């Protein structure tokens, strides 16, 4: 049985940290399911998620590390992609 929009929203929020339907109300359910599957594949490893300005976000063992945002060079550790993108966006301007 296919998952409902509400079920996918809850799963995405739990795993990735934000609701994709809030960001893009027209996103297709298949796309959300595909993104969740891709997330599950890489959640145990290391993956560059995004480069925003001088900041880079990596997914490492389920945590999002944002490099390029501290004076010391140490990464900021975030527990959701949304939080990491917000921090990275703050230095991108």
C-alpha angles and dihedrals in degrees: 000000000000118000120251125239089253093052093048091047091054093047093048092047091049096047105030102024107242140059111257091201091061091053094043115014090186096054113130120244090232090058092052091049090048092051091050090051092049090048091053091051094054101031092095096049141044123282136165104238101180147341113219114179106307093339125094126197120209128186108220121174093332097313126101114230117198114203125192098038104093130067091229093055092239115135125249110236116222130180096213137042091231092057091046092050091049092052092045091049090054091065096037094074 
